[in-house]
């Protein structure tokens, strides 16, 4: 299989509410709405994130986002009104756990330990 891109996807119960939350997380509006009930943020040419309105599966997913400065991201998110948990040391990374409006787990991870 020759992959050209990979998109992570989470389900939500209210697309409008979740778009506002993820717009704050990514610090920008979605890049595309390829169909009704689906929005996308593109991250370079080989990665992206899809948010899909699907009440049955909302709140059951996990998304991990790798960042360069987890402390700076925590401060930015809190200033934007997102409840950011404490930064935790993991075995090989430093992480911070967030919950989106449906309860999906969104983990920010910085390689190495801070």
LOFI-740432 format. One record per atom (N, C-alpha, C): atom name; residue number from 1; x, y, z. Coordinates in steps of 0.1 Angstrom, whole numbers. Layout:
BEGIN
<node><atome>CA</atome><num>NUM</num><px>X</px><py>Y</py><pz>Z</pz></node>
...
END
This chain:
BEGIN
<node><atome>N</atome><num>1</num><px>8</px><py>-12</py><pz>0</pz></node>
<node><atome>CA</atome><num>1</num><px>0</px><py>0</py><pz>0</pz></node>
<node><atome>C</atome><num>1</num><px>9</px><py>12</py><pz>0</pz></node>
<node><atome>N</atome><num>2</num><px>7</px><py>21</py><pz>-9</pz></node>
<node><atome>CA</atome><num>2</num><px>14</px><py>33</py><pz>-10</pz></node>
<node><atome>C</atome><num>2</num><px>5</px><py>45</py><pz>-5</pz></node>
<node><atome>N</atome><num>3</num><px>7</px><py>49</py><pz>7</pz></node>
<node><atome>CA</atome><num>3</num><px>-1</px><py>60</py><pz>12</pz></node>
<node><atome>C</atome><num>3</num><px>4</px><py>74</py><pz>7</pz></node>
<node><atome>N</atome><num>4</num><px>-6</px><py>82</py><pz>5</pz></node>
<node><atome>CA</atome><num>4</num><px>-2</px><py>96</py><pz>1</pz></node>
<node><atome>C</atome><num>4</num><px>-6</px><py>106</py><pz>12</pz></node>
<node><atome>N</atome><num>5</num><px>-14</px><py>102</py><pz>21</pz></node>
<node><atome>CA</atome><num>5</num><px>-18</px><py>111</py><pz>32</pz></node>
<node><atome>C</atome><num>5</num><px>-25</px><py>102</py><pz>43</pz></node>
<node><atome>N</atome><num>6</num><px>-25</px><py>107</py><pz>55</pz></node>
<node><atome>CA</atome><num>6</num><px>-33</px><py>101</py><pz>66</pz></node>
<node><atome>C</atome><num>6</num><px>-41</px><py>111</py><pz>73</pz></node>
<node><atome>N</atome><num>7</num><px>-54</px><py>108</py><pz>75</pz></node>
<node><atome>CA</atome><num>7</num><px>-62</px><py>117</py><pz>83</pz></node>
<node><atome>C</atome><num>7</num><px>-68</px><py>110</py><pz>95</pz></node>
<node><atome>N</atome><num>8</num><px>-66</px><py>116</py><pz>107</pz></node>
<node><atome>CA</atome><num>8</num><px>-72</px><py>112</py><pz>119</pz></node>
<node><atome>C</atome><num>8</num><px>-87</px><py>117</py><pz>119</pz></node>
<node><atome>N</atome><num>9</num><px>-96</px><py>110</py><pz>125</pz></node>
<node><atome>CA</atome><num>9</num><px>-110</px><py>114</py><pz>125</pz></node>
<node><atome>C</atome><num>9</num><px>-116</px><py>111</py><pz>139</pz></node>
<node><atome>N</atome><num>10</num><px>-124</px><py>121</py><pz>144</pz></node>
<node><atome>CA</atome><num>10</num><px>-132</px><py>120</py><pz>156</pz></node>
<node><atome>C</atome><num>10</num><px>-146</px><py>123</py><pz>152</pz></node>
<node><atome>N</atome><num>11</num><px>-155</px><py>116</py><pz>159</pz></node>
<node><atome>CA</atome><num>11</num><px>-170</px><py>119</py><pz>158</pz></node>
<node><atome>C</atome><num>11</num><px>-174</px><py>128</py><pz>169</pz></node>
<node><atome>N</atome><num>12</num><px>-184</px><py>136</py><pz>165</pz></node>
<node><atome>CA</atome><num>12</num><px>-190</px><py>146</py><pz>175</pz></node>
<node><atome>C</atome><num>12</num><px>-205</px><py>146</py><pz>174</pz></node>
<node><atome>N</atome><num>13</num><px>-212</px><py>151</py><pz>184</pz></node>
<node><atome>CA</atome><num>13</num><px>-226</px><py>151</py><pz>184</pz></node>
<node><atome>C</atome><num>13</num><px>-232</px><py>164</py><pz>178</pz></node>
<node><atome>N</atome><num>14</num><px>-224</px><py>175</py><pz>179</pz></node>
<node><atome>CA</atome><num>14</num><px>-228</px><py>188</py><pz>174</pz></node>
<node><atome>C</atome><num>14</num><px>-216</px><py>194</py><pz>167</pz></node>
<node><atome>N</atome><num>15</num><px>-216</px><py>194</py><pz>153</pz></node>
<node><atome>CA</atome><num>15</num><px>-205</px><py>198</py><pz>145</pz></node>
<node><atome>C</atome><num>15</num><px>-202</px><py>213</py><pz>148</pz></node>
<node><atome>N</atome><num>16</num><px>-211</px><py>222</py><pz>149</pz></node>
<node><atome>CA</atome><num>16</num><px>-209</px><py>236</py><pz>151</pz></node>
<node><atome>C</atome><num>16</num><px>-201</px><py>238</py><pz>164</pz></node>
<node><atome>N</atome><num>17</num><px>-206</px><py>232</py><pz>175</pz></node>
<node><atome>CA</atome><num>17</num><px>-199</px><py>233</py><pz>188</pz></node>
<node><atome>C</atome><num>17</num><px>-185</px><py>228</py><pz>188</pz></node>
<node><atome>N</atome><num>18</num><px>-183</px><py>216</py><pz>181</pz></node>
<node><atome>CA</atome><num>18</num><px>-170</px><py>210</py><pz>181</pz></node>
<node><atome>C</atome><num>18</num><px>-160</px><py>218</py><pz>172</pz></node>
<node><atome>N</atome><num>19</num><px>-166</px><py>224</py><pz>161</pz></node>
<node><atome>CA</atome><num>19</num><px>-157</px><py>232</py><pz>152</pz></node>
<node><atome>C</atome><num>19</num><px>-151</px><py>243</py><pz>160</pz></node>
<node><atome>N</atome><num>20</num><px>-159</px><py>250</py><pz>168</pz></node>
<node><atome>CA</atome><num>20</num><px>-154</px><py>261</py><pz>176</pz></node>
<node><atome>C</atome><num>20</num><px>-143</px><py>256</py><pz>186</pz></node>
<node><atome>N</atome><num>21</num><px>-145</px><py>245</py><pz>192</pz></node>
<node><atome>CA</atome><num>21</num><px>-135</px><py>239</py><pz>201</pz></node>
<node><atome>C</atome><num>21</num><px>-122</px><py>236</py><pz>194</pz></node>
<node><atome>N</atome><num>22</num><px>-123</px><py>229</py><pz>183</pz></node>
<node><atome>CA</atome><num>22</num><px>-111</px><py>225</py><pz>175</pz></node>
<node><atome>C</atome><num>22</num><px>-104</px><py>237</py><pz>168</pz></node>
<node><atome>N</atome><num>23</num><px>-112</px><py>247</py><pz>165</pz></node>
<node><atome>CA</atome><num>23</num><px>-107</px><py>259</py><pz>159</pz></node>
<node><atome>C</atome><num>23</num><px>-97</px><py>266</py><pz>170</pz></node>
<node><atome>N</atome><num>24</num><px>-101</px><py>265</py><pz>182</pz></node>
<node><atome>CA</atome><num>24</num><px>-93</px><py>270</py><pz>193</pz></node>
<node><atome>C</atome><num>24</num><px>-80</px><py>262</py><pz>195</pz></node>
<node><atome>N</atome><num>25</num><px>-82</px><py>248</py><pz>194</pz></node>
<node><atome>CA</atome><num>25</num><px>-70</px><py>239</py><pz>195</pz></node>
<node><atome>C</atome><num>25</num><px>-60</px><py>242</py><pz>184</pz></node>
<node><atome>N</atome><num>26</num><px>-65</px><py>242</py><pz>172</pz></node>
<node><atome>CA</atome><num>26</num><px>-56</px><py>243</py><pz>160</pz></node>
<node><atome>C</atome><num>26</num><px>-52</px><py>258</py><pz>157</pz></node>
<node><atome>N</atome><num>27</num><px>-59</px><py>267</py><pz>164</pz></node>
<node><atome>CA</atome><num>27</num><px>-57</px><py>282</py><pz>162</pz></node>
<node><atome>C</atome><num>27</num><px>-60</px><py>286</py><pz>148</pz></node>
<node><atome>N</atome><num>28</num><px>-69</px><py>280</py><pz>141</pz></node>
<node><atome>CA</atome><num>28</num><px>-74</px><py>284</py><pz>128</pz></node>
<node><atome>C</atome><num>28</num><px>-87</px><py>277</py><pz>124</pz></node>
<node><atome>N</atome><num>29</num><px>-94</px><py>282</py><pz>115</pz></node>
<node><atome>CA</atome><num>29</num><px>-106</px><py>277</py><pz>110</pz></node>
<node><atome>C</atome><num>29</num><px>-103</px><py>264</py><pz>102</pz></node>
<node><atome>N</atome><num>30</num><px>-113</px><py>255</py><pz>100</pz></node>
<node><atome>CA</atome><num>30</num><px>-111</px><py>243</py><pz>91</pz></node>
<node><atome>C</atome><num>30</num><px>-107</px><py>247</py><pz>77</pz></node>
<node><atome>N</atome><num>31</num><px>-100</px><py>238</py><pz>71</pz></node>
<node><atome>CA</atome><num>31</num><px>-96</px><py>241</py><pz>57</pz></node>
<node><atome>C</atome><num>31</num><px>-106</px><py>237</py><pz>46</pz></node>
<node><atome>N</atome><num>32</num><px>-115</px><py>227</py><pz>50</pz></node>
<node><atome>CA</atome><num>32</num><px>-124</px><py>222</py><pz>40</pz></node>
<node><atome>C</atome><num>32</num><px>-136</px><py>216</py><pz>46</pz></node>
<node><atome>N</atome><num>33</num><px>-147</px><py>216</py><pz>39</pz></node>
<node><atome>CA</atome><num>33</num><px>-159</px><py>209</py><pz>43</pz></node>
<node><atome>C</atome><num>33</num><px>-163</px><py>200</py><pz>31</pz></node>
<node><atome>N</atome><num>34</num><px>-157</px><py>188</py><pz>29</pz></node>
<node><atome>CA</atome><num>34</num><px>-159</px><py>180</py><pz>17</pz></node>
<node><atome>C</atome><num>34</num><px>-173</px><py>175</py><pz>15</pz></node>
<node><atome>N</atome><num>35</num><px>-181</px><py>174</py><pz>26</pz></node>
<node><atome>CA</atome><num>35</num><px>-195</px><py>170</py><pz>25</pz></node>
<node><atome>C</atome><num>35</num><px>-202</px><py>174</py><pz>38</pz></node>
<node><atome>N</atome><num>36</num><px>-215</px><py>173</py><pz>37</pz></node>
<node><atome>CA</atome><num>36</num><px>-223</px><py>177</py><pz>49</pz></node>
<node><atome>C</atome><num>36</num><px>-219</px><py>169</py><pz>61</pz></node>
<node><atome>N</atome><num>37</num><px>-217</px><py>176</py><pz>72</pz></node>
<node><atome>CA</atome><num>37</num><px>-214</px><py>169</py><pz>85</pz></node>
<node><atome>C</atome><num>37</num><px>-200</px><py>166</py><pz>87</pz></node>
<node><atome>N</atome><num>38</num><px>-191</px><py>170</py><pz>78</pz></node>
<node><atome>CA</atome><num>38</num><px>-177</px><py>167</py><pz>79</pz></node>
<node><atome>C</atome><num>38</num><px>-168</px><py>180</py><pz>76</pz></node>
<node><atome>N</atome><num>39</num><px>-159</px><py>183</py><pz>85</pz></node>
<node><atome>CA</atome><num>39</num><px>-149</px><py>193</py><pz>82</pz></node>
<node><atome>C</atome><num>39</num><px>-135</px><py>188</py><pz>84</pz></node>
<node><atome>N</atome><num>40</num><px>-126</px><py>195</py><pz>77</pz></node>
<node><atome>CA</atome><num>40</num><px>-112</px><py>190</py><pz>78</pz></node>
<node><atome>C</atome><num>40</num><px>-102</px><py>201</py><pz>81</pz></node>
<node><atome>N</atome><num>41</num><px>-92</px><py>198</py><pz>88</pz></node>
<node><atome>CA</atome><num>41</num><px>-80</px><py>207</py><pz>90</pz></node>
<node><atome>C</atome><num>41</num><px>-69</px><py>199</py><pz>83</pz></node>
<node><atome>N</atome><num>42</num><px>-62</px><py>206</py><pz>74</pz></node>
<node><atome>CA</atome><num>42</num><px>-51</px><py>200</py><pz>67</pz></node>
<node><atome>C</atome><num>42</num><px>-38</px><py>204</py><pz>74</pz></node>
<node><atome>N</atome><num>43</num><px>-29</px><py>195</py><pz>76</pz></node>
<node><atome>CA</atome><num>43</num><px>-16</px><py>198</py><pz>83</pz></node>
<node><atome>C</atome><num>43</num><px>-5</px><py>193</py><pz>74</pz></node>
<node><atome>N</atome><num>44</num><px>0</px><py>202</py><pz>66</pz></node>
<node><atome>CA</atome><num>44</num><px>9</px><py>199</py><pz>55</pz></node>
<node><atome>C</atome><num>44</num><px>2</px><py>191</py><pz>44</pz></node>
<node><atome>N</atome><num>45</num><px>10</px><py>184</py><pz>36</pz></node>
<node><atome>CA</atome><num>45</num><px>4</px><py>177</py><pz>25</pz></node>
<node><atome>C</atome><num>45</num><px>1</px><py>162</py><pz>28</pz></node>
<node><atome>N</atome><num>46</num><px>5</px><py>157</py><pz>40</pz></node>
<node><atome>CA</atome><num>46</num><px>4</px><py>143</py><pz>42</pz></node>
<node><atome>C</atome><num>46</num><px>-4</px><py>140</py><pz>55</pz></node>
<node><atome>N</atome><num>47</num><px>-9</px><py>149</py><pz>61</pz></node>
<node><atome>CA</atome><num>47</num><px>-17</px><py>147</py><pz>74</pz></node>
<node><atome>C</atome><num>47</num><px>-28</px><py>156</py><pz>75</pz></node>
<node><atome>N</atome><num>48</num><px>-39</px><py>152</py><pz>82</pz></node>
<node><atome>CA</atome><num>48</num><px>-50</px><py>160</py><pz>84</pz></node>
<node><atome>C</atome><num>48</num><px>-59</px><py>155</py><pz>95</pz></node>
<node><atome>N</atome><num>49</num><px>-69</px><py>162</py><pz>99</pz></node>
<node><atome>CA</atome><num>49</num><px>-78</px><py>158</py><pz>109</pz></node>
<node><atome>C</atome><num>49</num><px>-92</px><py>161</py><pz>104</pz></node>
<node><atome>N</atome><num>50</num><px>-101</px><py>151</py><pz>105</pz></node>
<node><atome>CA</atome><num>50</num><px>-115</px><py>152</py><pz>102</pz></node>
<node><atome>C</atome><num>50</num><px>-124</px><py>151</py><pz>114</pz></node>
<node><atome>N</atome><num>51</num><px>-134</px><py>160</py><pz>114</pz></node>
<node><atome>CA</atome><num>51</num><px>-144</px><py>160</py><pz>125</pz></node>
<node><atome>C</atome><num>51</num><px>-157</px><py>157</py><pz>118</pz></node>
<node><atome>N</atome><num>52</num><px>-163</px><py>146</py><pz>123</pz></node>
<node><atome>CA</atome><num>52</num><px>-175</px><py>141</py><pz>116</pz></node>
<node><atome>C</atome><num>52</num><px>-187</px><py>141</py><pz>126</pz></node>
<node><atome>N</atome><num>53</num><px>-198</px><py>146</py><pz>122</pz></node>
<node><atome>CA</atome><num>53</num><px>-210</px><py>146</py><pz>131</pz></node>
<node><atome>C</atome><num>53</num><px>-217</px><py>132</py><pz>130</pz></node>
<node><atome>N</atome><num>54</num><px>-216</px><py>125</py><pz>141</pz></node>
<node><atome>CA</atome><num>54</num><px>-221</px><py>111</py><pz>142</pz></node>
<node><atome>C</atome><num>54</num><px>-224</px><py>109</py><pz>157</pz></node>
<node><atome>N</atome><num>55</num><px>-236</px><py>112</py><pz>161</pz></node>
<node><atome>CA</atome><num>55</num><px>-239</px><py>111</py><pz>175</pz></node>
<node><atome>C</atome><num>55</num><px>-237</px><py>97</py><pz>181</pz></node>
<node><atome>N</atome><num>56</num><px>-239</px><py>87</py><pz>174</pz></node>
<node><atome>CA</atome><num>56</num><px>-237</px><py>73</py><pz>179</pz></node>
<node><atome>C</atome><num>56</num><px>-223</px><py>70</py><pz>184</pz></node>
<node><atome>N</atome><num>57</num><px>-213</px><py>76</py><pz>177</pz></node>
<node><atome>CA</atome><num>57</num><px>-199</px><py>73</py><pz>180</pz></node>
<node><atome>C</atome><num>57</num><px>-192</px><py>85</py><pz>187</pz></node>
<node><atome>N</atome><num>58</num><px>-199</px><py>96</py><pz>189</pz></node>
<node><atome>CA</atome><num>58</num><px>-193</px><py>107</py><pz>195</pz></node>
<node><atome>C</atome><num>58</num><px>-188</px><py>104</py><pz>209</pz></node>
<node><atome>N</atome><num>59</num><px>-176</px><py>109</py><pz>213</pz></node>
<node><atome>CA</atome><num>59</num><px>-171</px><py>108</py><pz>226</pz></node>
<node><atome>C</atome><num>59</num><px>-163</px><py>95</py><pz>229</pz></node>
<node><atome>N</atome><num>60</num><px>-161</px><py>87</py><pz>219</pz></node>
<node><atome>CA</atome><num>60</num><px>-154</px><py>74</py><pz>220</pz></node>
<node><atome>C</atome><num>60</num><px>-140</px><py>73</py><pz>214</pz></node>
<node><atome>N</atome><num>61</num><px>-135</px><py>85</py><pz>210</pz></node>
<node><atome>CA</atome><num>61</num><px>-122</px><py>84</py><pz>202</pz></node>
<node><atome>C</atome><num>61</num><px>-111</px><py>91</py><pz>210</pz></node>
<node><atome>N</atome><num>62</num><px>-99</px><py>89</py><pz>205</pz></node>
<node><atome>CA</atome><num>62</num><px>-87</px><py>95</py><pz>210</pz></node>
<node><atome>C</atome><num>62</num><px>-79</px><py>100</py><pz>198</pz></node>
<node><atome>N</atome><num>63</num><px>-73</px><py>112</py><pz>200</pz></node>
<node><atome>CA</atome><num>63</num><px>-65</px><py>119</py><pz>191</pz></node>
<node><atome>C</atome><num>63</num><px>-52</px><py>123</py><pz>198</pz></node>
<node><atome>N</atome><num>64</num><px>-41</px><py>120</py><pz>192</pz></node>
<node><atome>CA</atome><num>64</num><px>-28</px><py>124</py><pz>198</pz></node>
<node><atome>C</atome><num>64</num><px>-22</px><py>134</py><pz>188</pz></node>
<node><atome>N</atome><num>65</num><px>-18</px><py>146</py><pz>193</pz></node>
<node><atome>CA</atome><num>65</num><px>-12</px><py>156</py><pz>185</pz></node>
<node><atome>C</atome><num>65</num><px>2</px><py>159</py><pz>191</pz></node>
<node><atome>N</atome><num>66</num><px>12</px><py>157</py><pz>182</pz></node>
<node><atome>CA</atome><num>66</num><px>26</px><py>160</py><pz>186</pz></node>
<node><atome>C</atome><num>66</num><px>29</px><py>175</py><pz>185</pz></node>
<node><atome>N</atome><num>67</num><px>35</px><py>180</py><pz>195</pz></node>
<node><atome>CA</atome><num>67</num><px>38</px><py>195</py><pz>195</pz></node>
<node><atome>C</atome><num>67</num><px>53</px><py>197</py><pz>199</pz></node>
<node><atome>N</atome><num>68</num><px>58</px><py>209</py><pz>196</pz></node>
<node><atome>CA</atome><num>68</num><px>72</px><py>212</py><pz>200</pz></node>
<node><atome>C</atome><num>68</num><px>73</px><py>219</py><pz>214</pz></node>
<node><atome>N</atome><num>69</num><px>62</px><py>225</py><pz>218</pz></node>
<node><atome>CA</atome><num>69</num><px>63</px><py>233</py><pz>231</pz></node>
<node><atome>C</atome><num>69</num><px>50</px><py>231</py><pz>238</pz></node>
<node><atome>N</atome><num>70</num><px>49</px><py>220</py><pz>246</pz></node>
<node><atome>CA</atome><num>70</num><px>37</px><py>217</py><pz>253</pz></node>
<node><atome>C</atome><num>70</num><px>33</px><py>228</py><pz>263</pz></node>
<node><atome>N</atome><num>71</num><px>43</px><py>234</py><pz>270</pz></node>
<node><atome>CA</atome><num>71</num><px>40</px><py>244</py><pz>280</pz></node>
<node><atome>C</atome><num>71</num><px>34</px><py>256</py><pz>273</pz></node>
<node><atome>N</atome><num>72</num><px>39</px><py>260</py><pz>262</pz></node>
<node><atome>CA</atome><num>72</num><px>34</px><py>271</py><pz>254</pz></node>
<node><atome>C</atome><num>72</num><px>20</px><py>268</py><pz>249</pz></node>
<node><atome>N</atome><num>73</num><px>18</px><py>256</py><pz>244</pz></node>
<node><atome>CA</atome><num>73</num><px>4</px><py>252</py><pz>240</pz></node>
<node><atome>C</atome><num>73</num><px>-6</px><py>252</py><pz>251</pz></node>
<node><atome>N</atome><num>74</num><px>-2</px><py>248</py><pz>263</pz></node>
<node><atome>CA</atome><num>74</num><px>-11</px><py>248</py><pz>274</pz></node>
<node><atome>C</atome><num>74</num><px>-15</px><py>262</py><pz>278</pz></node>
<node><atome>N</atome><num>75</num><px>-5</px><py>271</py><pz>278</pz></node>
<node><atome>CA</atome><num>75</num><px>-8</px><py>285</py><pz>281</pz></node>
<node><atome>C</atome><num>75</num><px>-18</px><py>291</py><pz>270</pz></node>
<node><atome>N</atome><num>76</num><px>-15</px><py>288</py><pz>258</pz></node>
<node><atome>CA</atome><num>76</num><px>-23</px><py>293</py><pz>247</pz></node>
<node><atome>C</atome><num>76</num><px>-37</px><py>288</py><pz>248</pz></node>
<node><atome>N</atome><num>77</num><px>-39</px><py>275</py><pz>250</pz></node>
<node><atome>CA</atome><num>77</num><px>-52</px><py>270</py><pz>251</pz></node>
<node><atome>C</atome><num>77</num><px>-60</px><py>275</py><pz>263</pz></node>
<node><atome>N</atome><num>78</num><px>-54</px><py>277</py><pz>274</pz></node>
<node><atome>CA</atome><num>78</num><px>-60</px><py>282</py><pz>286</pz></node>
<node><atome>C</atome><num>78</num><px>-64</px><py>297</py><pz>284</pz></node>
<node><atome>N</atome><num>79</num><px>-56</px><py>304</py><pz>277</pz></node>
<node><atome>CA</atome><num>79</num><px>-59</px><py>318</py><pz>274</pz></node>
<node><atome>C</atome><num>79</num><px>-71</px><py>319</py><pz>264</pz></node>
<node><atome>N</atome><num>80</num><px>-73</px><py>308</py><pz>256</pz></node>
<node><atome>CA</atome><num>80</num><px>-84</px><py>308</py><pz>247</pz></node>
<node><atome>C</atome><num>80</num><px>-97</px><py>302</py><pz>253</pz></node>
<node><atome>N</atome><num>81</num><px>-97</px><py>298</py><pz>266</pz></node>
<node><atome>CA</atome><num>81</num><px>-108</px><py>293</py><pz>273</pz></node>
<node><atome>C</atome><num>81</num><px>-110</px><py>278</py><pz>273</pz></node>
<node><atome>N</atome><num>82</num><px>-100</px><py>271</py><pz>269</pz></node>
<node><atome>CA</atome><num>82</num><px>-100</px><py>256</py><pz>269</pz></node>
<node><atome>C</atome><num>82</num><px>-95</px><py>251</py><pz>282</pz></node>
<node><atome>N</atome><num>83</num><px>-102</px><py>243</py><pz>289</pz></node>
<node><atome>CA</atome><num>83</num><px>-97</px><py>237</py><pz>301</pz></node>
<node><atome>C</atome><num>83</num><px>-86</px><py>227</py><pz>298</pz></node>
<node><atome>N</atome><num>84</num><px>-74</px><py>231</py><pz>302</pz></node>
<node><atome>CA</atome><num>84</num><px>-62</px><py>223</py><pz>300</pz></node>
<node><atome>C</atome><num>84</num><px>-57</px><py>217</py><pz>313</pz></node>
<node><atome>N</atome><num>85</num><px>-56</px><py>204</py><pz>313</pz></node>
<node><atome>CA</atome><num>85</num><px>-51</px><py>197</py><pz>324</pz></node>
<node><atome>C</atome><num>85</num><px>-36</px><py>199</py><pz>327</pz></node>
<node><atome>N</atome><num>86</num><px>-31</px><py>194</py><pz>337</pz></node>
<node><atome>CA</atome><num>86</num><px>-17</px><py>195</py><pz>340</pz></node>
<node><atome>C</atome><num>86</num><px>-8</px><py>188</py><pz>330</pz></node>
<node><atome>N</atome><num>87</num><px>4</px><py>192</py><pz>329</pz></node>
<node><atome>CA</atome><num>87</num><px>14</px><py>185</py><pz>321</pz></node>
<node><atome>C</atome><num>87</num><px>19</px><py>173</py><pz>329</pz></node>
<node><atome>N</atome><num>88</num><px>20</px><py>162</py><pz>322</pz></node>
<node><atome>CA</atome><num>88</num><px>24</px><py>149</py><pz>329</pz></node>
<node><atome>C</atome><num>88</num><px>37</px><py>144</py><pz>322</pz></node>
<node><atome>N</atome><num>89</num><px>46</px><py>138</py><pz>330</pz></node>
<node><atome>CA</atome><num>89</num><px>57</px><py>131</py><pz>324</pz></node>
<node><atome>C</atome><num>89</num><px>53</px><py>117</py><pz>321</pz></node>
<node><atome>N</atome><num>90</num><px>55</px><py>112</py><pz>309</pz></node>
<node><atome>CA</atome><num>90</num><px>53</px><py>98</py><pz>305</pz></node>
<node><atome>C</atome><num>90</num><px>67</px><py>92</py><pz>303</pz></node>
<node><atome>N</atome><num>91</num><px>67</px><py>79</py><pz>298</pz></node>
<node><atome>CA</atome><num>91</num><px>80</px><py>72</py><pz>297</pz></node>
<node><atome>C</atome><num>91</num><px>89</px><py>80</py><pz>287</pz></node>
<node><atome>N</atome><num>92</num><px>85</px><py>84</py><pz>276</pz></node>
<node><atome>CA</atome><num>92</num><px>94</px><py>89</py><pz>266</pz></node>
<node><atome>C</atome><num>92</num><px>89</px><py>103</py><pz>261</pz></node>
<node><atome>N</atome><num>93</num><px>78</px><py>108</py><pz>266</pz></node>
<node><atome>CA</atome><num>93</num><px>73</px><py>121</py><pz>262</pz></node>
<node><atome>C</atome><num>93</num><px>67</px><py>128</py><pz>274</pz></node>
<node><atome>N</atome><num>94</num><px>63</px><py>140</py><pz>271</pz></node>
<node><atome>CA</atome><num>94</num><px>56</px><py>148</py><pz>281</pz></node>
<node><atome>C</atome><num>94</num><px>42</px><py>150</py><pz>275</pz></node>
<node><atome>N</atome><num>95</num><px>31</px><py>148</py><pz>283</pz></node>
<node><atome>CA</atome><num>95</num><px>18</px><py>148</py><pz>277</pz></node>
<node><atome>C</atome><num>95</num><px>8</px><py>158</py><pz>285</pz></node>
<node><atome>N</atome><num>96</num><px>-2</px><py>162</py><pz>278</pz></node>
<node><atome>CA</atome><num>96</num><px>-13</px><py>169</py><pz>285</pz></node>
<node><atome>C</atome><num>96</num><px>-26</px><py>164</py><pz>279</pz></node>
<node><atome>N</atome><num>97</num><px>-35</px><py>160</py><pz>287</pz></node>
<node><atome>CA</atome><num>97</num><px>-48</px><py>154</py><pz>282</pz></node>
<node><atome>C</atome><num>97</num><px>-59</px><py>165</py><pz>282</pz></node>
<node><atome>N</atome><num>98</num><px>-67</px><py>165</py><pz>272</pz></node>
<node><atome>CA</atome><num>98</num><px>-78</px><py>174</py><pz>270</pz></node>
<node><atome>C</atome><num>98</num><px>-90</px><py>166</py><pz>267</pz></node>
<node><atome>N</atome><num>99</num><px>-102</px><py>171</py><pz>270</pz></node>
<node><atome>CA</atome><num>99</num><px>-115</px><py>165</py><pz>265</pz></node>
<node><atome>C</atome><num>99</num><px>-122</px><py>174</py><pz>257</pz></node>
<node><atome>N</atome><num>100</num><px>-126</px><py>170</py><pz>245</pz></node>
<node><atome>CA</atome><num>100</num><px>-134</px><py>179</py><pz>236</pz></node>
<node><atome>C</atome><num>100</num><px>-149</px><py>179</py><pz>242</pz></node>
<node><atome>N</atome><num>101</num><px>-157</px><py>187</py><pz>235</pz></node>
<node><atome>CA</atome><num>101</num><px>-171</px><py>188</py><pz>241</pz></node>
<node><atome>C</atome><num>101</num><px>-179</px><py>175</py><pz>242</pz></node>
<node><atome>N</atome><num>102</num><px>-175</px><py>165</py><pz>235</pz></node>
<node><atome>CA</atome><num>102</num><px>-182</px><py>152</py><pz>235</pz></node>
<node><atome>C</atome><num>102</num><px>-175</px><py>142</py><pz>245</pz></node>
<node><atome>N</atome><num>103</num><px>-163</px><py>146</py><pz>250</pz></node>
<node><atome>CA</atome><num>103</num><px>-156</px><py>137</py><pz>258</pz></node>
<node><atome>C</atome><num>103</num><px>-145</px><py>129</py><pz>251</pz></node>
<node><atome>N</atome><num>104</num><px>-143</px><py>131</py><pz>238</pz></node>
<node><atome>CA</atome><num>104</num><px>-132</px><py>125</py><pz>231</pz></node>
<node><atome>C</atome><num>104</num><px>-119</px><py>129</py><pz>238</pz></node>
<node><atome>N</atome><num>105</num><px>-109</px><py>120</py><pz>239</pz></node>
<node><atome>CA</atome><num>105</num><px>-97</px><py>123</py><pz>245</pz></node>
<node><atome>C</atome><num>105</num><px>-87</px><py>129</py><pz>235</pz></node>
<node><atome>N</atome><num>106</num><px>-82</px><py>141</py><pz>237</pz></node>
<node><atome>CA</atome><num>106</num><px>-72</px><py>147</py><pz>229</pz></node>
<node><atome>C</atome><num>106</num><px>-60</px><py>149</py><pz>237</pz></node>
<node><atome>N</atome><num>107</num><px>-49</px><py>142</py><pz>232</pz></node>
<node><atome>CA</atome><num>107</num><px>-36</px><py>143</py><pz>240</pz></node>
<node><atome>C</atome><num>107</num><px>-26</px><py>151</py><pz>232</pz></node>
<node><atome>N</atome><num>108</num><px>-20</px><py>161</py><pz>239</pz></node>
<node><atome>CA</atome><num>108</num><px>-9</px><py>168</py><pz>233</pz></node>
<node><atome>C</atome><num>108</num><px>3</px><py>161</py><pz>238</pz></node>
<node><atome>N</atome><num>109</num><px>13</px><py>158</py><pz>230</pz></node>
<node><atome>CA</atome><num>109</num><px>25</px><py>151</py><pz>234</pz></node>
<node><atome>C</atome><num>109</num><px>37</px><py>158</py><pz>228</pz></node>
<node><atome>N</atome><num>110</num><px>47</px><py>160</py><pz>237</pz></node>
<node><atome>CA</atome><num>110</num><px>60</px><py>166</py><pz>233</pz></node>
<node><atome>C</atome><num>110</num><px>71</px><py>155</py><pz>234</pz></node>
<node><atome>N</atome><num>111</num><px>78</px><py>152</py><pz>224</pz></node>
<node><atome>CA</atome><num>111</num><px>88</px><py>142</py><pz>225</pz></node>
<node><atome>C</atome><num>111</num><px>99</px><py>146</py><pz>236</pz></node>
<node><atome>N</atome><num>112</num><px>104</px><py>136</py><pz>243</pz></node>
<node><atome>CA</atome><num>112</num><px>113</px><py>139</py><pz>254</pz></node>
<node><atome>C</atome><num>112</num><px>105</px><py>143</py><pz>266</pz></node>
<node><atome>N</atome><num>113</num><px>112</px><py>145</py><pz>277</pz></node>
<node><atome>CA</atome><num>113</num><px>106</px><py>149</py><pz>289</pz></node>
<node><atome>C</atome><num>113</num><px>110</px><py>163</py><pz>293</pz></node>
<node><atome>N</atome><num>114</num><px>101</px><py>171</py><pz>296</pz></node>
<node><atome>CA</atome><num>114</num><px>104</px><py>185</py><pz>300</pz></node>
<node><atome>C</atome><num>114</num><px>105</px><py>187</py><pz>315</pz></node>
END
